[in-house]
Amino acid sequence: MSRKIYVFDTTLRDGEQVPGAKLNLAEKLEVAQQIAKMKVDMMEVGFPSSSQGDFEAVRAISRKIGQDVWIAALGRAVEADIDCIYESIRAAENPLIHIVLGSSGVHVAKKFKKTPEQVIEMGVGAVKYASSLLPQVQYSLEDASRSEFEYLWQTIEAVVKAGATIINVPDTVGFAIPEEFGKLIYRINDRLKNLDPRVMLSVHCHNDTGLATANTLAAVKNGADKVECTINGIGERAGNTALEEVVMGISLHPAYYGGHTTVDSKKIYETSRMVSATMGLDIQVNKAITGENAFAHSSGIHQDGLLKSKDVYEIMDPQTTGAPAMEIVLTARSGRHAFMHVTKRLGFDIPEVSVAAIYQQFLTMADAKKEIYDNDVLTLLKNSGVPSSATSPELWQLLDYQLQVTGGLPVATVRLVKGEQEVVSSRSGSGVIDALYGAIMEAIGAPIELIDYRINSLSRGKGSLGKVTAQIRCDDQLFSGKAIEQDVMRASALALINAVNKMLLK
């Protein structure tokens, strides 16, 4: 049986140290509850001695979800910080005091201005005091990857004998490389298991050189029992190890890493989007596992292979992370196979004699608009006189819309058509998008919820194109729609309608 790798989420402590990402109490509770749904083993939720607000947040989270997950809080190796941690997390069923103290030469000499022996004494004293309050104490050797090994081990041995139950080895400034970091963890693990096999070995890596996930997985391969991560890899400077990348990396190669996690991977996408929206931190489109393009394909060669068999170019099913299904993005590089696949999905069967001419029209459109979405294909096919299949569902199309702002109250009117049915709807809203989307949802009459809305500029100048992404939820399923237009309000309407049509075609 493979060993369990414990997942320690620090989104609400290290992740929140990103400038501009500070959350209020209600937001912290909401994020903590969502992360707990993923079934992480431990959650670090703040630095309670830093402010009264952080103390209150840690205490509130401990009381709210402390029965479902280990709750940790961070502090310095001083009694005042440890007292603050204890008071803030004591209500949790499994509270964990986390103490951090530097171990590298630069920290000892320049930050603390003490001798190495004095720093060890500080750590031992702090651990002894923390152990008198709670049974679980984690000791982090800050900047461990730049520390001299024998001093590192001397510190570990001393704090374990003082009562530390978890030893955390951070690559604080992203200095480590996977091969060397793996060797470091192997050496520590070998000695630690002989010293006290009950003590858990943990790692905490930063992404300053883009190696946080690689270093963390190298540590797991070499004996680390626990990994510290954040959702979307957010954190100080270039960020932390991304939880979703480590979890899925281990899931794909359990035999190689000799372990498994108990994280519910189907909650990854939902949690990623929720953290991004709450903290106001966009996810890069090509971000592994959770990026918008993680399961999108635009190359004609790739699209052809995927349509023949998904495992040709996909190593995991999007559903394993709770993400929407694989997306075929039509561009000027898309081949005829992909174009015909989309037209058939939309319910159209192009006569063989017309395929070449319509495909050429598609390429001309793709050269002008960069990416082609369902509304573009529908317009192209209807303008070409291609009839829809009698067995396919009728899809919504935007005929016209109007926006008015009078006295500060925006009002939107939309005219939609679905087969022979034409619907006109007007709604006011707190903003133009709220009004526009309210009118469309009223016209459609389906129980849908808007989950995400994003707009990006694809070029510069007066003639620039705006790309809008809208994501909706219906019956616990997610559907995404996109549109590109010079008129961003029209693109917004089309993106939502494209998402609704995907729901109808499911």
RODO-2510 file (C-alpha; in nm, 4 decimals, decimal comma):
residues 506
     n   res          X          Y          Z
     1     m     0,0000     0,0000     0,0000
     2     s     0,1407     0,3417    -0,0962
     3     r     0,2120     0,5997     0,1719
     4     k    -0,0113     0,8995     0,2184
     5     i     0,1337     1,2389     0,1243
     6     y    -0,0185     1,5052     0,3487
     7     v    -0,1291     1,8274     0,1796
     8     f    -0,0890     2,1483     0,3794
     9     d    -0,2616     2,4475     0,2197
    10     t    -0,1204     2,7909     0,3037
    11     t    -0,3314     3,0034     0,0671
    12     l    -0,4675     3,2087     0,3577
    13     r    -0,1231     3,2769     0,5038
    14     d     0,1574     3,2737     0,2470
    15     g    -0,0823     3,3132    -0,0449
    16     e    -0,2421     3,6200     0,1087
    17     q     0,0972     3,7923     0,1278
    18     v     0,0584     3,8908    -0,2381
    19     p     0,0233     4,2722    -0,2572
    20     g    -0,3419     4,3643    -0,3018
    21     a    -0,4755     4,0201    -0,2095
    22     k    -0,5649     4,0956     0,1528
    23     l    -0,9054     3,9539     0,2467
    24     n    -1,1604     4,0597     0,5059
    25     l    -1,2990     3,8173     0,7638
    26     a    -1,6028     3,7105     0,5611
    27     e    -1,3883     3,6451     0,2527
    28     k    -1,1355     3,4435     0,4541
    29     l    -1,4102     3,2253     0,5966
    30     e    -1,5546     3,1688     0,2499
    31     v    -1,2156     3,0716     0,1036
    32     a    -1,1340     2,8475     0,4021
    33     q    -1,4630     2,6603     0,3666
    34     q    -1,4053     2,6079    -0,0053
    35     i    -1,0509     2,4768     0,0475
    36     a    -1,1779     2,2452     0,3215
    37     k    -1,4198     2,0947     0,0665
    38     m    -1,1140     1,9763    -0,1263
    39     k    -1,0247     1,7590     0,1733
    40     v    -0,6777     1,9002     0,2274
    41     d    -0,5234     1,7567     0,5440
    42     m    -0,3992     2,0793     0,7004
    43     m    -0,4658     2,4469     0,6478
    44     e    -0,2520     2,7393     0,7582
    45     v    -0,4837     3,0343     0,7973
    46     g    -0,2798     3,3302     0,9164
    47     f    -0,0125     3,4997     1,1253
    48     p    -0,2216     3,5919     1,4321
    49     s     0,0391     3,8077     1,6060
    50     s     0,0660     4,0376     1,3019
    51     s    -0,2630     4,2193     1,3711
    52     q    -0,5847     4,1960     1,5685
    53     g    -0,7720     4,1404     1,2433
    54     d    -0,5585     3,8399     1,1533
    55     f    -0,5990     3,7002     1,5052
    56     e    -0,9784     3,7282     1,4815
    57     a    -0,9805     3,5652     1,1375
    58     v    -0,7676     3,2697     1,2518
    59     r    -0,9875     3,2193     1,5567
    60     a    -1,3083     3,2402     1,3523
    61     i    -1,1815     2,9861     1,0967
    62     s    -1,0678     2,7522     1,3763
    63     r    -1,4166     2,7582     1,5236
    64     k    -1,5947     2,7286     1,1883
    65     i    -1,4043     2,4469     1,0143
    66     g    -1,1609     2,3269     1,2802
    67     q    -1,3448     1,9957     1,3087
    68     d    -1,2810     1,9091     0,9431
    69     v    -0,9127     1,9881     0,8937
    70     w    -0,5973     2,0529     1,0971
    71     i    -0,5665     2,4272     1,1586
    72     a    -0,2214     2,5871     1,1717
    73     a    -0,1014     2,9414     1,2299
    74     l     0,2470     3,0859     1,1934
    75     g     0,4609     3,2804     1,4363
    76     r     0,8170     3,3687     1,5272
    77     a     1,0233     3,1824     1,7853
    78     v     0,9112     3,4093     2,0693
    79     e     0,6651     3,3343     2,3479
    80     a     0,4347     3,6269     2,2674
    81     d     0,3788     3,4968     1,9129
    82     i     0,3290     3,1407     2,0365
    83     d     0,0726     3,2556     2,2940
    84     c    -0,1131     3,4392     2,0193
    85     i    -0,1146     3,1290     1,7974
    86     y    -0,2397     2,9114     2,0821
    87     e    -0,5280     3,1421     2,1695
    88     s    -0,6343     3,1741     1,8057
    89     i    -0,6355     2,8018     1,7137
    90     r    -0,7161     2,6266     2,0416
    91     a    -1,0817     2,5725     1,9401
    92     a    -0,9789     2,3481     1,6481
    93     e    -0,9892     1,9718     1,6936
    94     n    -0,6315     1,9366     1,5650
    95     p    -0,4489     2,2664     1,6204
    96     l    -0,0885     2,3031     1,5008
    97     i     0,1591     2,5663     1,6193
    98     h     0,3957     2,6614     1,3369
    99     i     0,7258     2,8247     1,4358
   100     v     0,9682     2,9672     1,1788
   101     l     1,3339     3,0548     1,2369
   102     g     1,6150     3,1057     0,9872
   103     s     1,8952     2,8520     0,9491
   104     s     2,1133     2,9855     0,6667
   105     g     2,4347     3,1741     0,7299
   106     v     2,2911     3,4942     0,5863
   107     h     1,9875     3,4769     0,8176
   108     v     2,1895     3,3912     1,1278
   109     a     2,4553     3,6585     1,0739
   110     k     2,2653     3,9400     0,9025
   111     k     1,9030     3,9008     1,0121
   112     f     1,9420     3,7834     1,3723
   113     k     2,2994     3,9056     1,4336
   114     k     2,3548     3,6088     1,6641
   115     t     2,5855     3,3100     1,6770
   116     p     2,4611     2,9812     1,5257
   117     e     2,4427     2,8308     1,8745
   118     q     2,2265     3,1169     2,0005
   119     v     1,9802     3,0683     1,7140
   120     i     1,9499     2,6968     1,7961
   121     e     1,8830     2,7887     2,1590
   122     m     1,6069     3,0255     2,0446
   123     g     1,4471     2,7469     1,8413
   124     v     1,4716     2,4878     2,1177
   125     g     1,3226     2,7260     2,3731
   126     a     1,0342     2,8136     2,1417
   127     v     0,9553     2,4485     2,0656
   128     k     0,9640     2,3519     2,4333
   129     y     0,7250     2,6327     2,5175
   130     a     0,4897     2,5522     2,2271
   131     s     0,4906     2,1817     2,3206
   132     s     0,3743     2,2726     2,6703
   133     l     0,0620     2,4268     2,5137
   134     l    -0,0266     2,1863     2,2303
   135     p     0,0915     1,8394     2,1231
   136     q     0,1515     1,9289     1,7558
   137     v     0,4363     2,1691     1,6782
   138     q     0,5896     2,2351     1,3369
   139     y     0,9365     2,3865     1,3108
   140     s     1,0387     2,5534     0,9833
   141     l     1,4058     2,6127     0,9081
   142     e     1,3723     2,9259     0,6980
   143     d     1,6072     2,9409     0,3963
   144     a     1,7020     2,5761     0,4503
   145     s     1,8079     2,5297     0,0877
   146     r     2,0930     2,7793     0,1403
   147     s     2,1951     2,6398     0,4796
   148     e     2,5074     2,4403     0,5642
   149     f     2,3924     2,0796     0,6026
   150     e     2,5536     1,9850     0,9322
   151     y     2,4200     2,2999     1,0994
   152     l     2,0795     2,2285     0,9461
   153     w     2,0842     1,8789     1,0924
   154     q     2,2133     1,9993     1,4276
   155     t     1,9124     2,2324     1,4473
   156     i     1,6663     1,9598     1,3416
   157     e     1,8029     1,7155     1,5978
   158     a     1,7792     1,9734     1,8758
   159     v     1,4211     2,0844     1,8047
   160     v     1,2963     1,7260     1,7582
   161     k     1,4366     1,6367     2,1001
   162     a     1,2637     1,9499     2,2324
   163     g     0,9251     1,8275     2,1047
   164     a     0,8790     1,9254     1,7381
   165     t     0,6463     1,6791     1,5616
   166     i     0,6863     1,8168     1,2077
   167     i     1,0093     1,9398     1,0491
   168     n     0,9535     2,1716     0,7540
   169     v     1,2340     2,2364     0,5035
   170     p     1,1617     2,5528     0,3022
   171     d     1,3228     2,6688    -0,0187
   172     t     1,2360     3,0201     0,0932
   173     v     1,3790     3,2163    -0,1995
   174     g     1,3395     2,9598    -0,4782
   175     f     1,7134     2,8908    -0,4861
   176     a     1,6993     2,5104    -0,5038
   177     i     1,7180     2,2852    -0,8079
   178     p     1,5249     1,9551    -0,8086
   179     e     1,8193     1,7133    -0,8157
   180     e     2,0042     1,8828    -0,5289
   181     f     1,6889     1,9503    -0,3266
   182     g     1,5890     1,5850    -0,3622
   183     k     1,9304     1,4792    -0,2306
   184     l     1,8960     1,7187     0,0637
   185     i     1,5568     1,5745     0,1586
   186     y     1,6891     1,2197     0,1218
   187     r     1,9760     1,2910     0,3643
   188     i     1,7475     1,4590     0,6174
   189     n     1,4846     1,1851     0,5885
   190     d     1,7449     0,9119     0,6377
   191     r     1,8676     1,0658     0,9626
   192     l     1,5237     1,1785     1,0821
   193     k     1,3712     0,8315     1,0557
   194     n     1,6545     0,6985     1,2699
   195     l     1,6173     0,9824     1,5204
   196     d     1,2370     0,9594     1,5567
   197     p     1,0256     0,7871     1,2868
   198     r     0,7096     0,9529     1,4206
   199     v     0,8256     1,2990     1,3100
   200     m     0,6810     1,4131     0,9783
   201     l     0,9130     1,5639     0,7149
   202     s     0,7653     1,8532     0,5176
   203     v     0,8727     2,0892     0,2368
   204     h     0,7709     2,4424     0,1425
   205     c     0,8993     2,5714    -0,1925
   206     h     0,8878     2,9084    -0,3655
   207     n     0,8736     2,9674    -0,7386
   208     d     1,1350     3,2385    -0,7984
   209     t     1,2990     3,0355    -1,0766
   210     g     0,9866     2,8447    -1,1816
   211     l     1,0905     2,5238    -1,0026
   212     a     0,8584     2,5146    -0,7003
   213     t     0,6502     2,2206    -0,8229
   214     a     0,9550     2,0321    -0,9531
   215     n     1,1392     2,0786    -0,6225
   216     t     0,8352     1,9710    -0,4214
   217     l     0,7839     1,6561    -0,6266
   218     a     1,1568     1,5762    -0,6039
   219     a     1,1197     1,6013    -0,2260
   220     v     0,8207     1,3635    -0,2282
   221     k     1,0205     1,1158    -0,4355
   222     n     1,2984     1,1326    -0,1759
   223     g     1,0900     1,0825     0,1357
   224     a     0,8966     1,4003     0,2210
   225     d     0,5704     1,3123     0,3976
   226     k     0,4014     1,6496     0,3610
   227     v     0,3858     1,9272     0,1005
   228     e     0,2994     2,2922     0,1595
   229     c     0,1157     2,4588    -0,1297
   230     t    -0,1244     2,7331    -0,2300
   231     i    -0,4170     2,7398    -0,4717
   232     n    -0,2966     2,8614    -0,8145
   233     g     0,0557     2,8877    -0,6710
   234     i    -0,0101     3,2366    -0,5331
   235     g     0,2268     3,3783    -0,2754
   236     e     0,5180     3,6050    -0,1946
   237     r     0,7114     3,7365    -0,4993
   238     a     0,6827     3,4715    -0,7763
   239     g     0,4552     3,2551    -0,5641
   240     n     0,4522     2,9156    -0,3957
   241     t     0,4141     2,5582    -0,5089
   242     a     0,0761     2,5202    -0,6814
   243     l    -0,1388     2,2694    -0,4927
   244     e    -0,3189     2,1536    -0,8060
   245     e     0,0075     2,0777    -0,9877
   246     v     0,1481     1,8650    -0,7054
   247     v    -0,1780     1,6780    -0,6462
   248     m    -0,2237     1,5921    -1,0136
   249     g     0,1468     1,5172    -1,0589
   250     i     0,1330     1,2570    -0,7824
   251     s    -0,2008     1,1280    -0,9139
   252     l    -0,0525     1,0681    -1,2600
   253     h     0,2580     0,8888    -1,1264
   254     p     0,1691     0,7222    -0,7932
   255     a     0,4139     0,4350    -0,8430
   256     y     0,7035     0,6682    -0,9217
   257     y     0,6428     0,8890    -0,6188
   258     g     0,5439     0,5967    -0,3987
   259     g     0,2478     0,7793    -0,2539
   260     h    -0,0950     0,9331    -0,2943
   261     t    -0,2980     1,2245    -0,1598
   262     t    -0,6583     1,2229    -0,0410
   263     v    -0,7428     1,5610    -0,1961
   264     d    -1,0713     1,5628    -0,3896
   265     s    -0,9301     1,6651    -0,7273
   266     k    -1,2783     1,7296    -0,8703
   267     k    -1,2955     2,0401    -0,6514
   268     i    -0,9719     2,1877    -0,7930
   269     y    -1,1175     2,3953    -1,0766
   270     e    -1,4014     2,5391    -0,8693
   271     t    -1,1640     2,6284    -0,5845
   272     s    -0,9104     2,7794    -0,8238
   273     r    -1,1698     3,0099    -0,9789
   274     m    -1,3153     3,1046    -0,6419
   275     v    -0,9744     3,1996    -0,4965
   276     s    -0,8870     3,3937    -0,8121
   277     a    -1,2111     3,5937    -0,8020
   278     t    -1,2033     3,6591    -0,4268
   279     m    -0,8407     3,7727    -0,4197
   280     g    -0,8564     3,9583    -0,7507
   281     l    -0,5627     3,7620    -0,8923
   282     d    -0,6028     3,6480    -1,2527
   283     i    -0,4865     3,3007    -1,3522
   284     q    -0,2473     3,3023    -1,6473
   285     v    -0,4197     3,1444    -1,9462
   286     n    -0,1529     2,8759    -1,9930
   287     k    -0,1317     2,7879    -1,6225
   288     a    -0,0947     2,4126    -1,5758
   289     i    -0,4119     2,2305    -1,4620
   290     t    -0,6285     2,5402    -1,3969
   291     g    -0,5467     2,7848    -1,6785
   292     e    -0,8098     2,8750    -1,9360
   293     n    -0,6081     2,6996    -2,2071
   294     a    -0,5120     2,3933    -2,0009
   295     f    -0,7596     2,1788    -2,1974
   296     a    -0,7998     2,3955    -2,5101
   297     h    -0,6557     2,2966    -2,8474
   298     s    -0,6115     2,5166    -3,1559
   299     s    -0,3469     2,3406    -3,3666
   300     g    -0,4986     2,1558    -3,6602
   301     i    -0,2715     1,8539    -3,6080
   302     h    -0,3632     1,8345    -3,2385
   303     q    -0,7340     1,8818    -3,3069
   304     d    -0,7329     1,6029    -3,5642
   305     g    -0,5594     1,3668    -3,3211
   306     l    -0,7914     1,4548    -3,0323
   307     l    -1,1031     1,4022    -3,2393
   308     k    -0,9766     1,0542    -3,3213
   309     s    -0,8905     0,9776    -2,9573
   310     k    -0,8600     1,2169    -2,6630
   311     d    -0,5614     1,0385    -2,5123
   312     v    -0,3527     1,1311    -2,8177
   313     y    -0,2912     1,4772    -2,6685
   314     e    -0,4560     1,4752    -2,3240
   315     i    -0,2932     1,3055    -2,0245
   316     m    -0,5909     1,3662    -1,7959
   317     d    -0,9638     1,4108    -1,8360
   318     p    -1,0700     1,7693    -1,7512
   319     q    -1,3464     1,6193    -1,5373
   320     t    -1,0858     1,4842    -1,2928
   321     t    -1,0210     1,8446    -1,1861
   322     g    -1,3819     1,9587    -1,2231
   323     a    -1,2932     2,1661    -1,5309
   324     p    -1,5211     2,2084    -1,8338
   325     a    -1,4791     1,9558    -2,1135
   326     m    -1,2003     1,9753    -2,3708
   327     e    -1,2398     2,2744    -2,6009
   328     i    -1,1653     2,2803    -2,9721
   329     v    -1,0686     2,6422    -3,0494
   330     l    -1,1172     2,7220    -3,4166
   331     t    -0,8431     2,9381    -3,5695
   332     a    -0,6846     2,9810    -3,9111
   333     r    -0,4630     2,6841    -3,8171
   334     s    -0,7612     2,4534    -3,7674
   335     g    -0,8017     2,1829    -4,0259
   336     r    -1,1170     2,0780    -4,2045
   337     h    -1,1700     1,7906    -3,9588
   338     a    -1,2039     2,0301    -3,6632
   339     f    -1,4267     2,2728    -3,8544
   340     m    -1,6619     1,9949    -3,9635
   341     h    -1,6692     1,8586    -3,6074
   342     v    -1,7910     2,1948    -3,4749
   343     t    -2,0537     2,2362    -3,7471
   344     k    -2,1942     1,8900    -3,6738
   345     r    -2,1928     1,9595    -3,2991
   346     l    -2,4006     2,2706    -3,3698
   347     g    -2,6485     2,0588    -3,5656
   348     f    -2,5527     2,1326    -3,9273
   349     d    -2,4681     1,8880    -4,2046
   350     i    -2,2915     2,0754    -4,4852
   351     p    -2,3519     1,9254    -4,8320
   352     e    -2,0324     1,7761    -4,9732
   353     v    -2,0359     2,0100    -5,2737
   354     s    -2,0371     2,3156    -5,0445
   355     v    -1,7714     2,2080    -4,7932
   356     a    -1,4690     2,3559    -4,9739
   357     a    -1,6305     2,6963    -5,0318
   358     i    -1,7675     2,7282    -4,6764
   359     y    -1,4376     2,6139    -4,5264
   360     q    -1,2597     2,8839    -4,7284
   361     q    -1,5037     3,1446    -4,5924
   362     f    -1,4256     3,0174    -4,2434
   363     l    -1,0496     3,0628    -4,3010
   364     t    -1,1056     3,4190    -4,4236
   365     m    -1,3075     3,4948    -4,1109
   366     a    -1,0443     3,3293    -3,8876
   367     d    -0,7660     3,5415    -4,0371
   368     a    -0,9628     3,8535    -3,9430
   369     k    -1,0889     3,7512    -3,5965
   370     k    -0,8044     3,5277    -3,4674
   371     e    -1,0442     3,2865    -3,2932
   372     i    -1,3832     3,1658    -3,4141
   373     y    -1,6622     3,0724    -3,1744
   374     d    -2,0046     2,9124    -3,2030
   375     n    -2,1909     3,2350    -3,2834
   376     d    -1,9501     3,3015    -3,5731
   377     v    -2,0008     2,9521    -3,7153
   378     l    -2,3795     2,9785    -3,6785
   379     t    -2,3809     3,3101    -3,8665
   380     l    -2,1546     3,1718    -4,1391
   381     l    -2,3689     2,8619    -4,1931
   382     k    -2,7013     3,0458    -4,1921
   383     n    -2,5696     3,3094    -4,4333
   384     s    -2,4570     3,0229    -4,6578
   385     g    -2,8057     2,8715    -4,6504
   386     v    -2,7029     2,5491    -4,4757
   387     p    -3,0097     2,3999    -4,3009
   388     s    -2,9846     2,2666    -3,9471
   389     s    -3,0594     1,9036    -3,8712
   390     a    -3,4162     1,8257    -3,7707
   391     t    -3,2917     1,6190    -3,4754
   392     s    -3,0583     1,8811    -3,3264
   393     p    -3,1781     2,1329    -3,0649
   394     e    -3,2529     2,4864    -3,1780
   395     l    -2,9879     2,7322    -3,0604
   396     w    -3,0134     3,0923    -2,9457
   397     q    -2,8822     3,3755    -3,1618
   398     l    -2,8524     3,7472    -3,0920
   399     l    -3,0464     3,9611    -3,3384
   400     d    -3,0009     4,2995    -3,1734
   401     y    -2,9415     4,4736    -2,8431
   402     q    -2,9629     4,8245    -2,7004
   403     l    -2,8100     4,9810    -2,3896
   404     q    -2,9317     5,3007    -2,2246
   405     v    -2,7996     5,4812    -1,9182
   406     t    -3,0327     5,7498    -1,7855
   407     g    -3,0038     5,8962    -1,4393
   408     g    -2,7322     5,6471    -1,3538
   409     l    -2,9588     5,3429    -1,4075
   410     p    -2,8480     5,1213    -1,7000
   411     v    -3,1214     4,9460    -1,8981
   412     a    -3,0579     4,6745    -2,1574
   413     t    -3,2949     4,5449    -2,4233
   414     v    -3,2130     4,2314    -2,6223
   415     r    -3,3794     4,0607    -2,9169
   416     l    -3,2989     3,6904    -2,9429
   417     v    -3,4153     3,4179    -3,1776
   418     k    -3,4288     3,0421    -3,1360
   419     g    -3,5661     2,8642    -3,4401
   420     e    -3,9003     3,0327    -3,5123
   421     q    -3,9217     3,1802    -3,1614
   422     e    -3,8250     3,5468    -3,1218
   423     v    -3,7981     3,6993    -2,7734
   424     v    -3,7510     4,0610    -2,6646
   425     s    -3,6545     4,1354    -2,3051
   426     s    -3,5546     4,4475    -2,1091
   427     r    -3,3873     4,4660    -1,7685
   428     s    -3,2182     4,7282    -1,5533
   429     g    -2,9099     4,6533    -1,3483
   430     s    -2,6366     4,7889    -1,1246
   431     g    -2,4120     4,8191    -1,4315
   432     v    -2,4352     4,7718    -1,8065
   433     i    -2,3170     4,4088    -1,7954
   434     d    -2,5549     4,3296    -1,5096
   435     a    -2,8422     4,4777    -1,7115
   436     l    -2,7371     4,3078    -2,0367
   437     y    -2,6950     3,9659    -1,8772
   438     g    -3,0161     4,0051    -1,6794
   439     a    -3,2079     4,0710    -2,0023
   440     i    -3,0509     3,7712    -2,1794
   441     m    -3,1174     3,5358    -1,8874
   442     e    -3,4785     3,6533    -1,8673
   443     a    -3,5249     3,5965    -2,2406
   444     i    -3,3741     3,2484    -2,2265
   445     g    -3,5727     3,1496    -1,9179
   446     a    -3,3320     2,8800    -1,7970
   447     p    -3,2111     2,8392    -1,4340
   448     i    -2,8520     2,9478    -1,4972
   449     e    -2,6023     3,1202    -1,2691
   450     l    -2,3161     3,3395    -1,3923
   451     i    -1,9918     3,2097    -1,2395
   452     d    -1,7221     3,4037    -1,4231
   453     y    -1,6947     3,6997    -1,6597
   454     r    -1,3684     3,8254    -1,8061
   455     i    -1,2716     4,0670    -2,0802
   456     n    -0,9340     4,1063    -2,2525
   457     s    -0,8022     4,3274    -2,5298
   458     l    -0,6374     4,1327    -2,8123
   459     s    -0,4815     4,4276    -2,9940
   460     r    -0,4214     4,8023    -2,9759
   461     g    -0,5818     5,1087    -3,1235
   462     k    -0,9353     5,2065    -3,2167
   463     g    -0,9908     4,8887    -3,4151
   464     s    -0,8791     4,6551    -3,1371
   465     l    -1,0694     4,3352    -3,0675
   466     g    -1,2144     4,2490    -2,7279
   467     k    -1,2312     3,8880    -2,6116
   468     v    -1,4958     3,8019    -2,3527
   469     t    -1,5264     3,4787    -2,1563
   470     a    -1,8474     3,3954    -1,9694
   471     q    -1,8979     3,0863    -1,7572
   472     i    -2,2335     2,9668    -1,6277
   473     r    -2,3537     2,6891    -1,4005
   474     c    -2,6683     2,4843    -1,4506
   475     d    -2,7549     2,1666    -1,2583
   476     d    -2,4032     2,1614    -1,1060
   477     q    -2,2423     2,1608    -1,4512
   478     l    -2,0158     2,4355    -1,5867
   479     f    -2,0382     2,5744    -1,9400
   480     s    -1,8054     2,8353    -2,0898
   481     g    -1,8666     3,0645    -2,3834
   482     k    -1,6302     3,3054    -2,5588
   483     a    -1,6652     3,5717    -2,8234
   484     i    -1,4389     3,8205    -3,0020
   485     e    -1,5715     4,1493    -3,1410
   486     q    -1,4676     4,5129    -3,1726
   487     d    -1,7830     4,5965    -2,9763
   488     v    -1,7115     4,4509    -2,6303
   489     m    -2,0766     4,4774    -2,5243
   490     r    -2,1785     4,2670    -2,8224
   491     a    -1,8941     4,0253    -2,7434
   492     s    -2,0247     4,0047    -2,3858
   493     a    -2,3737     3,9147    -2,5047
   494     l    -2,2444     3,6578    -2,7545
   495     a    -2,0151     3,4932    -2,4977
   496     l    -2,3084     3,4327    -2,2629
   497     i    -2,5278     3,3038    -2,5470
   498     n    -2,2484     3,0691    -2,6596
   499     a    -2,2298     2,9292    -2,3057
   500     v    -2,6070     2,8770    -2,3019
   501     n    -2,5937     2,6996    -2,6391
   502     k    -2,3246     2,4645    -2,5081
   503     m    -2,5627     2,3825    -2,2246
   504     l    -2,8379     2,3036    -2,4773
   505     l    -2,6019     2,0801    -2,6764
   506     k    -2,4691     1,8809    -2,3795
***
